[in-house]
Structure formats: structure tokens, C-alpha cells
């Protein structure tokens, strides 16, 4: 079965490179600003969130920004906190409310989401995302390989980065059920 069929992941307009360096908090307002949208387009929701989670493994501001740390992949609790915010924000937007009202219990009751429904949606979204994690690693490996092939001199070790992403991808594919 194809991943997108098993995942039931909708096609959405996505960022395509949502990592910490592309999310800025504006000092004067505190609002979040998302930058570097050159990879934006339509793809599967689960893929974009999986890509975001795999980027947690990279610390692009460290001494060795090309070295991935699999221990930094978000825990179940971290993923569920992120996905809960996603589910609540989407429900608020779908109901025509402001996105920042997702935490208001009164407005959530107006949407008709119970805690049990939220928990089920978060768990389902976590399963959806998990199916796309290997594809996200492969995608980032191919992007790294293109950088190696197209740019002679860079301050980033894309060869090592690509090798790590491919290794993780192959390990995950080998461990798929």
C-alpha cells in the first residue's frame, strides 16, 4: 500500500523547510514570522510535519551543524504538544475563529471538540506523520546531494549530512512493518 493511502494525509499548502532557523519571533510584537518559503508548495500534511520533526535533529548554529543527533527527535510528549496545537488551531480556523484562540475552553466547546476527540485526532496525526518520517529523511538527503553537486564551496559539510540522512532513511525503511 502506498504511504499516502495508508496515512490518509490531505494535500495542503506547506512550507517545505520548517526548521528553527526559519521561524522568527518578532521582538516588538512577539508574533512568529515564518521565512524562507522557497520550498513552499502542495504536498502531504504528514510529510511537512515529519520534515519539521526530523529537523529537530539538526543544530545548524553549533560548531558542527552538519552532524545530526537522533536523540533530539521529538519525544512522544513533544510531538503530541505540537500536534495538539495544530489540531486546535486548525479546528479554530475551520470554525472561522482567530488562530490564537485555540486555547480558550469556551471557544473549543463552541467548536464541539471534546478532550477525547482532541486526543484521538492527535494520536491519528502522530501515526500519519510517522509514516512520512523516512520520506522526509530521503528528501533532505536528496536536497543535500543537490547542494554537493551544484555548489563548489560551502561552509556546510553536505556530504556528511547527506550520508547521515540516507543512513537514517535506510535504517527506518529496514524497520518498517
N, C-alpha and C positions, 0 to 999 in steps of 0.2 A: 504494500500500500504506500502511496506517496505521502510524504510528511504533511503537506498542506491539507490533504484529505483527512488524515488521522487527527491533525491538530484542530481542524475547524477554525483556522485563523483567518479573519477577514482581511481583505486588501484595504490598506489605509495609506494616506499620505504620511510619509515618515521622514525623519531627519537623516538617518543613514550613518551618522557618526556621533551619536550622543554619548560623549565621554566627558569627564570632569572639566577638561580644558575648553570645552565648547559650551559650558553653562556658566554664565557670569551673574553675580549678584551686584546690582547697581547700588553704589554707596548712598546716593542721595535719596533713593526711594525704597531700597531693599528688595525691589522686584527682580525676578530672574529674567535673564536675557539669553536666548539661545543663538549662537553664532556658528559660522562655518557651515553653511547649508548646501555646499556644492554636491553632496551625495544624496540630497533630498529627492524623493520620488515616491512612486507607489510600489509597495511590496506588502508582505505579510506582517501583521502586527506582532506576532510572536517572534519573527526574525529581528525586528528593530529592538524589542526589549531584550532578547537574547544577546544581541550585539552590545547593548548598553551594559548588561551584566558581565559579559566577557571582558569588557574594557576596565572593569574594576581590578583586574589582574595586572594592569599596567600602571606604572607610576612614571609618567612622562617628565616629571620635574626632578627625578632622582639622578644620582651620578651615573646610573646605568638604566636609562629609560627604555631600552630595548628588551630588558630582562623581565619576563612575566613571572608573577608569583601566584600560582594556582590557589594558595591559601587565602588570597584576597577575594576570590569569587564569593559573592554574597551568600551568607548563610540563609537557611530557610526563613528565619525571623526577619532578616534584612529584605529578602525578596518579597515576603508577604507584606511587610510595611510599605514597600514601594508599590506593589500591585494593589494593595488596598486603596492607596491614594489614587491610583489610576482608575480603579473601578468606581470609586466615589465621585471623582471628578468627571468621569465620563457620564455617569448617571445624572449628575447635576447639569452638565451641558446638554445632554439629551432631553432633560426636562425644562430646558430654557432658563436655567439659573446661572448665576455667575460661577465661574470655576472655583473661586476662592471660598465658596460657601459649602464645600463638600463636608466640612467637619461639623456642621450645625445639625444637631439631632432633630430639631423641629422640621427643618427642610428635608432631611432624609426621610422622615416619616411621610412627608408630603409626596416624595418620590415613590414611596411604598417599598423600600428596601429594609428587610429585617436583618439583624446581625447574622442569622443563619444563612440568608441569601447572599449576603456580602461574603461570608466565609466560603460558601460553595463557589462563588464566582472567582474569588482569589485563588482557591485551590485549582480550579479548572484552568485559569490563566497561567498559573505556575506550571502545570502539566503541558500546556500549549507552548510556552516559552522553552521548556526543557527540550522539546523535540527539535527546536531550531538552533540550540547551542552549538552542535557540531558544524552546522552550516555557517554560523557566524564566524567560527574559528577559520573555516576554509576561506570564507570571503575575505577576512582580514589577512590571511596568508597570501592570497592571490593579489590583493592590493599591495602588500609588502613586496611581492615578487615584481610587480609592475614598477614599483619605485626603484628597485635594484636595476632593472633593465633600462629604465628611462632616464635616470639621473646619475651622472658620473660621480659627483661628490656630494655627500650629505653628511650631516653631523649625527646621523642616526644609523645604527647597525641593522639595516633592514634584512640582511642575510640571516643573522641570528634570530631576529624577530620572526621572520617567515618560517624558519626551521622549527621554532618553538610552536607557532600556531599550527603548522602541519602535524607536528608530533601530537599535540593535544587532540587535534581533529581525528587522527588515525586511532589514538587510544580510545576516544569516545565512540567512534564507529565500531571498533572491535568489541566494545562493551554494550552495544545496543542489543536489545532483546529481539 
